[in-house]
Amino acid sequence: MVGRYGISQRAYIGSFTAAGGAGILTAAVDADSGALTVLSATDTVADPSYLALSAAGDTLYAVSETSDGTVSAYRLDGDKLERAGRPVAVGGSAPTHLALHAGHVLTANYGSGSVSAVPVRSDGSLATTPSGVLAHTGAGPHPQRQQGPHAHQVLPDPSGRWVVSVDLGTDSVRVCELTAAGEPVLHREVALRPGSGPRHLAFHPRGDLAYVLNELAPTITICAWDAAGGALKPLGEAAVLPGPTDGDGEAFPSGIVVAPDGRFLWTATRGQDVISVLALEEEGARPRLTATVPCGGHWPRDLAVDPSGRFLYAANERSGDVTWFAVDPATGIPRRAGSIDAPAASCVIFG
């Protein structure tokens, strides 16, 4: 399946097996239409809610978002996944996100409010124990959601020197380094507005701005990013919804992605079940909400853009589907183009 825009791609879809998900789905991506075709599934670990692919594209890593949180490695055997070793306990509960950095898999452990580092061996398999665990501390004003730390995302910055972890429970972003021994250590903690509940962060492709999506308030926080000093500086907030929420008032932003060319930013909001389009004006420093469109299902947990920037994908957890959209190159507005069944879908990545 090769289109005029490039070679055939693969997409990998995570899901919650406890809610009826199939585990990890492997799908072909049509290069011309963005359409997905499911090729295989594996359910060898519980609740693989988030995935990451090695730089070489030959090993897939998955968290198990369970109370005794683990991470697993899979070798890609054609369109099938073969587990490379046993799941490795990360030393934290309910890992929700992971990323590869400096020869380690890093996990954000929501339940325990911590970040773990697990060394990656030369063959892509994982060491049997973490090389370090960084515990977050603190709390926020929300009486149910912020009684303690809840690390929700971990990712390297564009320079590859730093790691940032986004904590919903403490209303902060931590900038960390990985020591030579593979231990994550705190460089500085950056406070955001109390009660905002930061969930995920995305960098501008230029590398000097970051956008933090807040789950407990339908906003993004715009930040300047200084890679030389590992400094994140909040500049202001922008709305991701056009006004007061409708109905019962549920509005829980979940996913955020920036267009590869840096012109647009998209967010997903659960409850409202919409994708928001923000034009990145003034060289990205002023995101402006220009449109919202239905996400194609219910409870969009994750949002992904394909590497070309032409297609957007929503993992709709409660309706059990992944819906794809063709992006208007002039306005950034996505137009629904199709969907596949994916029960309890939680994330989409590309390889």
N, C-alpha and C positions, 0 to 999 in steps of 0.2 A: 504494500500500500504506500506508494511513493507519489507525492504530489509535486506540482511545479514549484512549491515554496521550499522543498527540502525533503530529506529522507523521512521514512516512517518513524514515528515516535512511539513510545510506550508511556502510559499513565499508570500510576499505582494508587489505589484507593484504600484507605484505612476505614475501619468500622468497629462498632461495639458488638462483640459476639454475645454479650449478656443481654442485648436488646434485639437479637435476631440477625445480627450482621454475619456476613460470610467470612469475616477475617480480612485478609488482604486480597483485593481483586487486581489482576493485571489486565489492562485494556490496550488495544491498538488505538492510535490517534490518527485520523485521516488528516493529512497535511493541508488539504484544500478546504475542507468543510469544518474541521475541528471535531467531527463526530467520533464518539467512542464506541468500540466494540469489545465486549468482555471476552477474554481469552482463557483465563484460568482463575482459580481461587484457592487460597490455603487458609486453614483455620487452626494451625498448630500452636498458636499462642492465644491467650485470652485478651480481648479488648485492645487490639493494635490500633490505637486511636490516632497516632501520628507516626509518620514515616520520614526517612531521609535516605538519600542515595549517595554512594561513594563518588568521588570525583571521577574515577575511572568508569563508573556506570556498571560495575560488575557485582556490587554487593549492596543489598538493601537492609536498612536497620529499622526496627520497629519497637516502640515502647509498648508495654502492657499497662494500661491505666487501671491497675488493681491496687488493693490495699498493700500488698507486698511487692510493689512495683519492680518490674524487670525490663531489660532491653534484650533484643535478640537480633542476630545477624542472619541474613539469607543470601545464598549465592544464586545468581540468575542463571538458570539452566534453560536456555531458549526462552519460552514464555511461561515457564514454571519456576517456582521458588523452592529451593532446597535449604533447609535450615542448617546453618554452619555452627554446630555446637549447641549446647544447652542455653536456655535463657539465663541471663546474669542479673542477680539482685543488685539494684542501684543504691541501696542504703537509704531509700526514701519512699514515701507512699504516693500513689496515684500520679505517676509521671504523665504529663500532658503534652510534652513537646520535646524534641531532640534536635541536635545539630552536630555536624562534624567539624572539629577544629584541632589543628596541631596534633594529629595522630590519635585523637580521642573522640569518643562519642559522649556528648554532654546531654544531660537530661534535666528538664525543669520539673520538679516534683511538687505538684500542687498541694497534695495532702499534708506533706511534712514541711513545705515551705523551704525548699533547699535546691541546690544545683549539684549534680554528681558528674564526675568524669570517669569514664571507663576506657582504658587503653585499647587501641585497635592493633592486632597483630599484623605481621607482614602479609599474611594470606587473607586478610579482611575479617577474620574471626575476632572474637572479643576475649580479653583477659577475664579471668574468673571472678575478679573482685574490682571495685572502683579504686582508682589511685587517689581519690580525694572526694570529699563531700563538703560543700560550703553551706552552712545553715543560715538562713535569713532570720532576722528578728524584727519585731515591731507589730503594729496593728493599725487599724483605721477606724473611722467613726461609724461605719455601717454595722448595725448590731448583729446581723446574721453572717454577712459575707467577709467581715474584716476583723474577726476576733484574734487573728494571728496571721502570720505570713502565708502567702499562697503563690509560689512561683508558677507563672503560667507559660512563659516562653524563654528560651535561651538561644542566642545566635551570635555568630562572629560579626564584627563590624567589617565594612568593605576593605579596610587596610589589612585585615587578617591578624592584627596584633591583639585586639581586645575582644572580650566577650561581654555581651549585655544580657542581663536577665530582668524580665519584667514581672513585677510582683503585684498582683491584684489586692492582696491583703494589707500591704503596707503603703500603698499609694506611692510607689517609688520604682526607679530603675537603677539597678546596680551595674557598675562597670567593673569587670574583673579581668584578671590575668591568669594564665596557666603557668605554674612553676615548671622547672625542669623535671621535677618528680611527678608532674601531672596533677598537681593540687590546684583547684580553683581558689584564688585569694582575692579579697575585695580591694579594689583600687579607690573607688568612691561610690557613694550612694547619692542619687539625685531625687529630691522630693518633688512630687507633683501635687496637684490640688487635692486636698483632703476629701475623701469620699468619691473620687473619680473612678477608682478601680481599674487601673491600667491592665490591659490584657495582652496585646500584641504590639510589636513595633516593626516598622518597615523603613529602610533607608532609601533616600533619593539616590538614583543611579550615579549622580555626580559625587556622592560620598560626603557631602558637608551638611546635610539635613537629615533628620529622622522624624517620623510621624508615629506617635503613640496612640493606639486606639483604646479608648476607655469603655469598659463594659458597664459600669454603674452609672454612667452619664453618656448620652449619645453624642460624644465629641471626640475629636482627635487633638492631641497636644503637639504643636509644632516645636521642634527643638533644633538648635544649632549643634553640630557634631564636629569636635576638634579631635581628629585622629592622632595628632602629634602628642597631645597631652591626655588623651582619653577622657575628654570633658564633654558632657551633655548639658546643654543650657536651654531650659524651656523658654519659648518666645511668646506663646499665646495659645489659644484654643480656637477651633473651628467646629461648627455644628455638622453632623452627618445626617440629620433629619430636618425637614423643612419647617417644623413647628411642633407644638404639643402633640404627643402621641395619641393615637385614636383608641377607641374601645376601652379595654381594661388597663391601658397604659403600659403594657409590656414592651420594653425596648431594650434589648441586650446586644450591643454590638459584639461581633465575634471575629471576623476576618478582615484583614487589610492587605492590599497589594498596590504597588506602584507600577505604572507602565514602564516597560524597558527604556522608552525614550524620554521618560521624566515629565510627560505633559499632563498625565492624569493620575488620579488616585481613586481606588474603589474600596468600599467597605461593605460588609454584610451585617444586617441587624436581625437577630432572632426576635420573634414576637410580632414585629412589624413585617417580617419576611420580605425585606427589600434589599436591593443592591443600590448603594448611593454612588453617584459620580461627582468627583470634585476636580475642577480644573486647577492645575498647579500654576498659579499666576505669580508674577514678580520673582521669576527664577525659582519657583517652588516655595517661597517664603509665605505666600498667601493662598492657601487652598480655599476654593470657593465652590460651594455646593451648587450644582447645575441641574441635577435630575435625580429621581429615584425610580427604579423599575422593579416589578415583582421578581423574586428570586427563582420562580419556577417550581417551588415546593414549599415545605414547611420546616422552619427552624434551621436556617443555613449556618452550620457550625464552622465551615471553612470556605475560603474563597481563594482561587488560584488563577493566575494568568499564564498562558503558554509562553514559551521563550520568544516567540515572534511578536507577542503583544496583540495578536489579531483575535484571540478567543479568550473568554473568561469562563470559569467553571465554578459552580456552587455545589458544595456537598450538603444536601438537605437531609439532616439527620432524621427528623420525625416523619417526613413523608417517604423516606427511603429511596432517594434518587440522587443522581448527579446530573445537573442540567448545565448545558453549555450555551454560550451566547457569542454571536459575532459582534465585534466592537467597531462602531463607526469611527474611522480614523480621524475625522474632522472634529467630532464632538465628544468622543469617548463613551457615548451611550451604548450600552449592550442591548442587542436584540436576540431574543430567545431563538435558538436554532434546533434544539433537540434535547433528549435526556435518555438515561438508562436507569434501570432498576438497580439500586445499591442499598439494601436495607441497613439502617442505622449508620449511614455514611458519615465519616468524621473528617476526612482530609483527602486532598488530591495533590500528588506531586508528579513531575515529568522526568523522563529519562531518555 
